[in-house]
Amino acid sequence: MTTAALDRRAPRRFVAAALGGALALAACAGDAQDPMPTVSAPVDPGPLPEDHGLTTRQLDAVLASTVGIEGVACARLASGSGFALTDDLVVTTAHVILGIEEIRVYTTDGRELIGVPVSFDPDADLAILEVQGADLEPLPLAADADSSTASIGVLIGWERDRPDPTPYRIDRRVTVRIERVGGTERVERRSWLLAAEIDLGDSGAALVNSSGEVVGVAFATSTATDQVGYAVRTSEVEDLVARGMDPNLTIPDC
């Protein structure tokens, strides 16, 4: 069956298990761990893409708009990634910052800043941080309708103290059933199924297409292989932004 045929069908639903605590997906980078959930799904999105389709100039510009995120949660060092929504607002996943009292944000020019949560959605696994003085170049969001299966781009996760870009390919739209962040209630999350090499620190990584637009945010990998990934679609980010920011927001403990 072709990919196009699959796209005409109703969105597939997969059951996911969010693992508590910090989960090491690969060889641990220092002491930091990325508590990325895993999804149980017998789906093969096919081979990894060989290229991301961005020029060197495009890639350099995009990298400068991404950040690394780190902090201590429940006596363990958690790490993840994020990208600039505005000059001082950063999007990441909710599970990365869960329980962190002081969120450290690292930029490609070597700065270490403090991120303050201003939006948190445990169902979509998304969060927005205000990072005063970040002065980042925002990445535009692509509409879901403008993103298609078989499209390629670059997933920009942070490993240790620097971005580590890797190619991805969108296989299809899926709806994932997964535990909400910090809880046990199962929710449905509109997602992309990806062929991509998912590694430690990729939670919150932006999926950037060949036009330099964000099409999704990485949040999970497969229990069977680290070459299958899942990303929240940009429509969920837009919904979160539309609800507004809360400078007095308190996020749950881990």
Secondary structure, 3 states (H helix, E strand, C coil): CCHHHHHCCCCEEEEEECCCCCCCCCCCECCEECCCCEEECCCCCCCCCCCCCCCHHHHHHHHCCEEEEEEEECCEEEEEEEEECCCCEEEECHHHHCCCCCEEEECCCCCEEEEEEEEEECCCCEEEEECCCCCCCCCCECCHHHCCCCCEEEEEEEECCEEEEEEEEEEEEEEEEEECCCCCCEEEEEEEEEEECCCCCCCCCEEEECCCCEEEEEEEEECCCCCEEEEEEHHHHHHHHHCCCCCCCCCCCC
